[in-house]
Structures are given as C-alpha cells and as structure tokens.
C-alpha cells in the first residue's frame, strides 16, 4: 500500500477515520457505548437548558450560566457533527439525510441568534435535539412498527373516509340546528359558531365557552355527547381489526439486527435490504 493510500482526502489516516466511524455509528464496542452514554447525557442536559431558558424568572436570574451552558453544548454538538461528516463515505448524503439535518438543526439556532437580529426566536428549534436520542438508543429499529401503522391506514383508508364524511355531515347538521334553536342571544351568532360548538361537544371536550340555554338545545347537546362516545368506537374497531392483520404479516423478520449505512450513517431495519433507502449506498 502506498503512503497516499493510507490517508483520506481530508489528510487523516484511514484507520483513524474507520475507528471514528465505528465509535460514532456502531455502538457494539466499549468505546462506542461510552460515546453514546456521554452523548445522551449531553443531549438531555442541553434540552433541559432550553426548557429552563423558556421560563421567564429562571432566564432572568440565570441568564449568564444558561448562555454559557448553551454555547458549551453547541460547540460539543458542532464538533460531533463535523466528526460524523468526516467519517462517513458520502458527506453530501449524510448531510441531507434525516438525522443529518437534525444534527445540523441542533447547532444552527445558537449561531443564528448571534448573526441575525431577532434570531433568538429560532432558539426553540434546539428542542429538536431530543430526536437524536432515537438514533443513539437504536430506537429506529422499533419504528419498523410505523410501517405497520402506515399499511393499516392505507388498507382502511376508504372506510375511514366514509366515517369522516359521516362525522362531518353530523357536525354540519347539528351545528346548523343548534344555531336555529339557540340563536345569537345565547351566543350562537352564526352557523360556523354552531359548527364549532358541535365539534367541541361531539368530541366530548366541552370548553363551555358556548352552551345551549333552551331545553331543546340541551337535549340536542346530550344526544350529541352520547353519540360522541359511540363514534370513538367505530374507527377504533376498524383500525384495530386491520392492524392485527397487518401486524401478523409484518411480524416475520421484525427481530432482525439493525444495519448502519456506511454512506450516510442511517439505520436500516429491513433485514432483506442490500442498499440504504436514503442514500443508495451498499450495506455491509
């Protein structure tokens, strides 16, 4: 092997790059597990700082310590992002991947708050850091269940559409009737106001900002509330029956090990996958 072959185009030794990749993306090693533990603690701590910073009296009393802590976490996450970008085979594919964008959005708001006037409003985007825990804890492998949910929704879509149309029809009819019964003198100033009350009552939320005062209106409200409980059971039954069938079909191979893409660092839960669904890189 020539001397140049031992270095990547960044000028770092190839083995160092491979070691960094194993530590960051493959947590089977002792150092990789330690890295994940430290990163989880840093993420949770940074999210705590973001939440505390949103409390007015805490932000006023501890503004400087919170600011320092935020910059420490931002610098750490920036270094981690650069390390991830460096050790993957495809820089662009990782940068444009879902978790790559999450990693980027985890650090950008702090810099924007300094560079752009009024950029502090973007600070809430930092809360997206908590999504990074999904990758670190390998929770993506459990998100395979999301495929079952999507398949269930697709299989039940026509039944759900019919159900929603029925609900909308009930809302429109009852909302119009309650407007005729109660009228503006009882707070039902328009049909849209009646529709709002109908939705709130049908879902059994009952804010109480608009209430029927007449006996007939209260009877209609009672009928609508009882109907609301009945309507909850209909989509639940439809969805549950279809979910059982889809879950049985999906169960085979659900315990397969998760693969890490060497190109963009994404996790692949499909045991039959040979290429990354995000960047097309061949899986090892």
C-alpha positions as CSV (number, residue, x, y, z in Angstrom):
1,X,0.0,0.0,0.0
2,X,1.4,3.4,-1.0
3,X,1.7,6.2,1.5
4,X,-1.1,8.2,-0.1
5,X,-3.4,5.3,0.1
6,X,-3.2,5.3,3.9
7,X,-4.8,8.8,4.1
8,X,-8.2,10.0,3.0
9,X,-8.7,13.3,1.1
10,X,-9.1,15.2,4.4
11,X,-5.5,14.3,5.2
12,X,-6.3,12.0,8.1
13,X,-5.1,8.4,8.4
14,X,-7.6,5.9,7.1
15,X,-7.6,3.7,10.2
16,X,-8.4,6.8,12.4
17,X,-11.4,7.5,10.2
18,X,-12.6,3.9,10.4
19,X,-12.2,3.9,14.1
20,X,-14.2,7.1,14.4
21,X,-17.0,5.7,12.3
22,X,-17.2,2.5,14.5
23,X,-17.3,4.6,17.7
24,X,-20.0,7.0,16.4
25,X,-22.2,4.8,14.3
26,X,-21.7,1.3,15.7
27,X,-22.1,1.2,19.4
28,X,-21.1,-2.5,19.8
29,X,-17.7,-1.6,21.1
30,X,-16.9,-0.4,24.7
31,X,-15.8,3.0,23.4
32,X,-18.9,3.2,21.2
33,X,-21.2,2.5,24.2
34,X,-19.3,5.1,26.3
35,X,-19.7,7.7,23.5
36,X,-23.4,7.0,23.3
37,X,-23.9,7.4,27.1
38,X,-22.0,10.7,27.1
39,X,-23.9,11.9,24.1
40,X,-27.3,11.0,25.6
41,X,-26.4,12.9,28.8
42,X,-25.3,15.9,26.8
43,X,-28.5,15.9,24.7
44,X,-30.8,15.6,27.7
45,X,-28.8,18.3,29.6
46,X,-29.0,20.6,26.6
47,X,-32.7,20.1,26.2
48,X,-33.1,20.8,29.9
49,X,-31.2,24.1,29.4
50,X,-33.5,25.0,26.5
51,X,-36.6,24.4,28.6
52,X,-35.3,26.3,31.6
53,X,-34.4,29.2,29.3
54,X,-38.1,29.5,28.3
55,X,-39.1,30.1,32.0
56,X,-39.0,33.9,32.4
57,X,-37.9,34.2,36.0
58,X,-35.2,31.5,35.5
59,X,-34.0,33.1,32.3
60,X,-33.7,36.4,34.1
61,X,-32.0,35.0,37.2
62,X,-29.6,32.6,35.5
63,X,-29.2,34.2,32.1
64,X,-25.4,34.1,32.0
65,X,-25.0,30.4,33.3
66,X,-27.6,29.2,30.8
67,X,-26.0,31.1,28.0
68,X,-22.6,29.6,28.8
69,X,-24.0,26.1,29.1
70,X,-25.8,26.5,25.7
71,X,-22.6,27.5,24.0
72,X,-20.7,24.6,25.5
73,X,-23.3,22.2,24.2
74,X,-23.4,23.9,20.8
75,X,-19.6,23.6,20.4
76,X,-19.7,19.9,21.5
77,X,-22.5,19.1,19.1
78,X,-20.7,21.1,16.3
79,X,-17.6,19.0,16.8
80,X,-19.7,15.8,16.8
81,X,-21.4,16.9,13.6
82,X,-18.1,17.6,11.9
83,X,-16.8,14.2,13.1
84,X,-19.8,12.4,11.7
85,X,-19.5,14.3,8.4
86,X,-15.8,13.4,8.3
87,X,-16.0,9.6,8.9
88,X,-18.9,8.7,6.5
89,X,-18.2,7.8,3.0
90,X,-20.7,10.2,1.4
91,X,-20.6,13.7,3.0
92,X,-23.5,15.1,1.0
93,X,-25.8,12.1,1.5
94,X,-25.3,12.2,5.3
95,X,-25.7,16.0,5.4
96,X,-29.1,15.7,3.5
97,X,-30.3,12.6,5.4
98,X,-33.0,12.9,8.1
99,X,-30.7,12.6,11.1
100,X,-28.0,14.6,9.3
101,X,-30.4,17.5,9.1
102,X,-31.5,17.0,12.7
103,X,-27.8,17.1,13.7
104,X,-27.4,20.4,11.8
105,X,-30.5,22.0,13.2
106,X,-29.3,21.1,16.7
107,X,-26.5,23.6,16.4
108,X,-27.6,26.3,13.8
109,X,-30.1,28.2,16.0
110,X,-27.4,29.2,18.5
111,X,-25.2,30.7,15.8
112,X,-28.2,32.4,14.1
113,X,-29.1,34.1,17.4
114,X,-25.7,35.9,17.2
115,X,-25.6,36.5,13.5
116,X,-29.2,37.6,12.8
117,X,-31.1,40.3,14.7
118,X,-34.1,38.7,16.4
119,X,-32.7,35.2,15.7
120,X,-33.4,34.3,19.4
121,X,-36.9,33.3,18.3
122,X,-35.3,30.3,16.5
123,X,-33.9,29.0,19.7
124,X,-36.9,26.8,20.3
125,X,-35.7,24.7,17.3
126,X,-32.9,23.5,19.6
127,X,-35.5,21.2,21.2
128,X,-35.2,19.0,18.1
129,X,-32.0,17.7,19.8
130,X,-34.2,15.3,21.7
131,X,-35.0,13.5,18.4
132,X,-31.3,12.4,18.2
133,X,-31.9,10.1,21.1
134,X,-33.9,7.8,18.7
135,X,-30.7,7.1,16.7
136,X,-28.4,6.8,19.7
137,X,-30.7,4.3,21.5
138,X,-31.3,2.5,18.2
139,X,-35.0,3.2,18.6
140,X,-35.2,3.3,14.9
141,X,-35.5,-0.5,14.9
142,X,-38.7,-0.2,16.8
143,X,-40.0,2.3,14.3
144,X,-40.5,-0.6,11.9
145,X,-43.9,-0.6,13.6
146,X,-44.6,2.6,11.8
147,X,-44.7,0.7,8.6
148,X,-47.5,-1.4,10.1
149,X,-49.4,1.7,11.0
150,X,-49.0,3.2,7.5
151,X,-50.1,-0.1,5.9
152,X,-53.1,-0.2,8.2
153,X,-54.1,3.3,7.3
154,X,-53.8,2.6,3.6
155,X,-55.9,-0.6,3.9
156,X,-58.5,1.2,5.9
157,X,-58.5,4.5,4.0
158,X,-61.8,4.1,2.3
159,X,-63.6,3.1,5.5
160,X,-62.0,6.0,7.3
161,X,-63.0,8.4,4.5
162,X,-66.7,7.2,4.8
163,X,-66.5,7.6,8.5
164,X,-65.1,11.1,8.3
165,X,-67.7,12.2,5.8
166,X,-70.4,10.9,8.2
167,X,-69.0,12.8,11.1
168,X,-68.7,16.0,9.0
169,X,-72.3,15.6,8.0
170,X,-73.4,15.2,11.6
171,X,-71.4,18.3,12.6
172,X,-72.9,20.4,9.8
173,X,-76.5,19.3,10.5
174,X,-76.3,19.6,14.3
175,X,-74.3,22.9,14.1
176,X,-77.0,24.4,11.9
177,X,-79.9,23.1,14.0
178,X,-78.4,24.5,17.3
179,X,-78.0,27.9,15.6
180,X,-81.7,27.9,14.7
181,X,-82.7,26.7,18.2
182,X,-80.5,29.0,20.3
183,X,-79.8,32.0,18.1
184,X,-77.4,35.0,18.7
185,X,-79.0,35.8,22.1
186,X,-77.4,32.6,23.6
187,X,-74.0,33.0,22.0
188,X,-74.7,31.1,18.7
189,X,-74.1,34.2,16.5
190,X,-73.6,32.2,13.2
191,X,-73.7,28.8,11.7
192,X,-69.8,28.5,11.9
193,X,-70.1,29.2,15.6
194,X,-72.7,26.4,15.8
195,X,-70.3,24.1,13.9
196,X,-67.5,24.9,16.4
197,X,-69.8,24.0,19.3
198,X,-70.9,20.8,17.5
199,X,-67.3,19.7,17.1
200,X,-66.4,20.5,20.7
201,X,-69.4,18.7,22.0
202,X,-69.1,15.7,19.7
203,X,-65.5,15.1,20.8
204,X,-66.7,15.4,24.4
205,X,-64.2,18.2,25.1
206,X,-66.8,20.7,26.2
207,X,-64.9,24.0,26.7
208,X,-68.1,25.7,28.0
209,X,-67.5,29.0,26.2
210,X,-70.7,28.5,24.3
211,X,-73.6,26.5,25.8
212,X,-77.2,25.9,24.9
213,X,-79.7,27.6,27.2
214,X,-83.0,26.2,26.0
215,X,-84.4,22.8,26.9
216,X,-84.4,21.6,23.3
217,X,-80.8,22.8,22.8
218,X,-79.6,21.0,25.9
219,X,-81.4,17.8,24.8
220,X,-79.6,18.0,21.5
221,X,-76.3,18.6,23.3
222,X,-76.9,15.5,25.5
223,X,-77.7,13.4,22.4
224,X,-74.5,14.7,20.6
225,X,-72.3,13.8,23.6
226,X,-73.6,10.3,23.8
227,X,-73.1,10.0,20.0
228,X,-69.5,11.2,20.5
229,X,-68.7,8.2,22.7
230,X,-70.2,5.9,20.1
231,X,-68.3,7.4,17.3
232,X,-65.0,6.8,19.1
233,X,-65.6,3.0,18.9
234,X,-66.2,2.9,15.2
235,X,-62.8,3.9,13.9
236,X,-61.1,2.1,16.8
237,X,-62.7,-1.1,15.7
238,X,-62.0,-0.6,12.0
239,X,-58.4,0.3,12.7
240,X,-57.7,-2.5,15.3
241,X,-59.0,-5.3,13.1
242,X,-56.9,-4.2,10.2
243,X,-53.9,-3.6,12.4
244,X,-54.0,-7.2,13.7
245,X,-53.8,-8.5,10.1
246,X,-51.0,-6.1,9.1
247,X,-49.0,-6.8,12.3
248,X,-49.2,-10.6,11.7
249,X,-47.8,-10.1,8.2
250,X,-45.1,-7.8,9.5
251,X,-44.0,-9.9,12.5
252,X,-41.7,-12.2,10.5
253,X,-38.2,-10.7,10.5
254,X,-39.1,-8.0,12.9
255,X,-36.3,-9.1,15.3
256,X,-33.6,-8.8,12.6
257,X,-30.5,-6.8,13.6
258,X,-30.2,-3.2,12.6
259,X,-27.7,-2.3,9.9
260,X,-25.8,1.0,9.9
261,X,-25.2,2.6,6.4
262,X,-21.5,3.4,5.8
263,X,-22.6,6.2,3.4
264,X,-24.9,8.4,5.4
265,X,-25.0,6.7,8.8
266,X,-28.7,6.0,8.7
267,X,-30.1,2.8,10.3
268,X,-31.8,0.2,8.2
269,X,-34.3,-2.1,9.9
270,X,-35.3,-4.2,6.8
271,X,-33.4,-7.5,7.1
272,X,-33.6,-8.0,3.3
273,X,-32.2,-4.6,2.4
274,X,-28.9,-4.6,0.5
275,X,-28.8,-0.9,-0.2
276,X,-29.6,2.1,2.0
277,X,-33.1,3.5,1.4
278,X,-31.8,7.1,2.0
279,X,-28.6,7.3,0.0
280,X,-28.4,4.1,-2.1
281,X,-25.1,3.0,-0.5
282,X,-24.5,-0.7,-0.4
283,X,-24.9,-2.0,3.1
284,X,-22.1,-4.1,4.6
